[in-house]
Amino acid sequence: MTNGIQEVDEEMLSSIKRHAGVGMAVGVIVVVAGILALLSPLVAGLSIAIAVGVLIVASGVSRLFLAFRMGSFGHGLLVSLLGLLSIVIGGYMLARPAMALATLTLVLAVYFVVDGVFQSFWAFRLRPIKGWGWSLFSGVVSLALGIMIWRQFPVSGVWAVGTLAGIQMVFGGSSVASVCAAARRAANEG
């Protein structure tokens, strides 16, 4: 008798094997996009700021649609106001992507600092457990990155968001491609 974890793993492995070629192609495309982002972090960062602006505008339009369906007064009034606010903020991001990128950079710096502090505290709580040092290392790196981005602002706005997105895409795409390649090899051997 098999347990649920084994069945999920077998099902997942089977799915990965069936779609290994597509997965490897997607992984390679993501790696190429990551390399392009690393080669031009400002363009990548501005693209991310514009994409976030588009998503916020779409959110606002959706909220206005919901408010219209609910009736513009009463319960729909707050939804209308939130929808209008979203459209204004998203529109501002689209009209001024460099300013939006600067804001995203500051948010990223604060995130890394807070994440680094919490990871470091967590590491000391894990201290008797083998490998706790890796958690501390991750926390220190995150804290240092956040401080570096903050101290170099506004210059960091040119490189931080695009570079970090590029790094994530390179590692994420490599991971997907390597898992799919391993699954394909396992399928061919088995």
C-alpha positions in Angstrom: 0.0 0.0 0.0 1.4 3.4 -1.0 0.9 6.6 1.0 -0.3 9.9 -0.6 3.2 11.4 -0.8 4.5 8.6 -3.0 1.4 8.8 -5.2 1.8 12.6 -5.6 5.5 12.2 -6.3 4.9 9.5 -8.9 2.1 11.6 -10.5 4.3 14.7 -10.6 7.3 12.7 -12.0 5.1 11.2 -14.7 3.8 14.7 -15.6 7.3 16.1 -15.7 8.5 13.2 -17.9 5.6 13.7 -20.4 6.3 17.5 -20.7 10.1 17.5 -20.3 10.8 18.9 -23.7 8.5 21.9 -23.2 9.8 22.4 -19.6 13.4 22.4 -20.9 12.5 25.0 -23.6 10.7 27.2 -21.1 13.7 27.0 -18.8 16.0 28.0 -21.5 13.8 30.9 -22.5 13.6 32.1 -18.9 17.4 31.9 -18.6 17.8 33.9 -21.8 15.4 36.5 -20.5 17.3 36.6 -17.2 20.6 37.2 -19.1 19.0 40.0 -21.1 17.8 41.5 -17.8 21.3 41.3 -16.4 22.7 42.9 -19.5 20.2 45.8 -19.3 18.9 46.1 -15.7 17.5 49.5 -16.2 15.3 48.4 -19.1 14.3 45.3 -17.1 13.4 47.4 -14.1 11.4 49.9 -16.1 9.6 47.0 -17.7 8.7 45.5 -14.3 7.5 49.0 -13.1 5.3 49.3 -16.2 3.9 45.8 -15.8 3.1 46.5 -12.1 1.3 49.7 -13.3 -0.7 47.8 -15.9 -1.8 45.3 -13.2 -2.8 48.0 -10.8 -4.9 49.7 -13.5 -6.5 46.4 -14.4 -7.3 45.9 -10.7 -8.9 49.4 -10.5 -11.0 48.8 -13.6 -12.1 45.4 -12.1 -13.1 47.1 -8.9 -15.0 49.8 -10.7 -16.8 47.1 -12.7 -17.7 45.4 -9.4 -18.8 48.7 -7.8 -21.0 49.3 -10.8 -22.6 45.9 -10.4 -23.1 46.5 -6.7 -24.5 50.0 -7.2 -22.3 53.0 -6.9 -23.6 54.1 -3.5 -23.8 52.1 -0.2 -21.6 49.0 -0.3 -20.2 49.9 -3.7 -18.9 53.4 -2.7 -15.8 52.1 -1.0 -15.1 49.7 -3.8 -15.5 52.6 -6.3 -13.0 54.7 -4.4 -10.5 51.9 -4.2 -10.9 51.3 -7.9 -10.4 55.0 -8.7 -7.3 55.1 -6.4 -5.9 52.0 -8.2 -6.4 53.5 -11.6 -4.8 56.8 -10.5 -1.8 55.1 -8.9 -1.4 52.6 -11.8 -1.8 55.4 -14.3 0.9 57.4 -12.5 3.2 54.4 -12.7 2.6 54.1 -16.4 3.1 57.8 -17.0 6.2 58.0 -14.8 7.9 54.5 -14.9 11.2 55.9 -13.6 9.5 57.2 -10.4 7.7 53.9 -10.1 11.0 52.1 -10.4 12.5 54.3 -7.7 9.6 53.4 -5.4 9.9 49.7 -6.1 13.6 50.0 -5.3 13.0 51.5 -1.9 10.3 48.9 -1.2 12.8 46.2 -2.2 15.5 47.6 0.1 13.2 47.7 3.1 12.0 44.2 2.3 15.6 42.9 2.3 16.5 44.6 5.5 13.4 43.3 7.3 13.9 39.8 5.8 17.6 39.8 6.8 16.8 40.8 10.4 14.1 38.1 10.8 16.2 35.4 9.1 19.2 36.2 11.4 17.0 36.0 14.6 15.5 32.8 13.3 18.9 31.4 12.7 20.0 31.9 16.3 16.8 30.2 17.4 17.8 27.2 15.2 21.4 27.3 16.5 21.6 23.8 17.9 20.3 22.3 14.7 23.0 21.4 12.1 23.0 23.8 9.2 21.7 26.8 11.2 24.7 28.8 9.9 23.2 28.7 6.4 20.1 30.4 7.6 22.3 33.0 9.4 24.4 33.5 6.2 21.2 34.0 4.2 19.9 36.6 6.7 23.2 38.5 6.7 23.4 38.5 2.9 19.8 39.8 2.7 20.5 42.5 5.3 23.6 43.6 3.6 21.9 43.7 0.2 19.0 45.8 1.6 21.5 48.2 3.3 23.5 48.4 0.1 20.4 49.2 -2.1 19.2 51.8 0.5 22.6 53.5 0.8 23.2 53.7 -3.0 19.7 55.1 -3.7 18.8 56.7 -6.1 21.6 55.1 -8.2 20.5 51.6 -7.0 17.2 52.3 -8.8 19.0 51.9 -12.1 20.3 48.4 -11.3 18.6 46.8 -8.3 15.2 45.6 -9.5 16.3 44.5 -13.0 19.4 42.8 -11.7 17.6 40.9 -9.0 14.9 39.9 -11.4 17.5 38.8 -13.9 19.3 36.7 -11.3 16.1 35.1 -10.2 15.2 34.3 -13.8 18.6 32.7 -14.5 18.4 30.5 -11.5 14.7 29.7 -11.8 15.0 28.9 -15.5 18.1 26.8 -14.9 16.3 24.9 -12.2 13.3 24.1 -14.4 15.5 23.1 -17.3 17.7 20.8 -15.2 14.8 19.1 -13.5 13.1 18.5 -16.8 16.4 17.2 -18.3 16.8 14.8 -15.4 13.2 13.6 -15.8 13.8 13.0 -19.5 17.0 11.0 -18.8 15.1 9.0 -16.2 12.3 8.3 -18.7 14.8 7.2 -21.3 16.6 4.9 -18.9 13.5 3.5 -17.4 
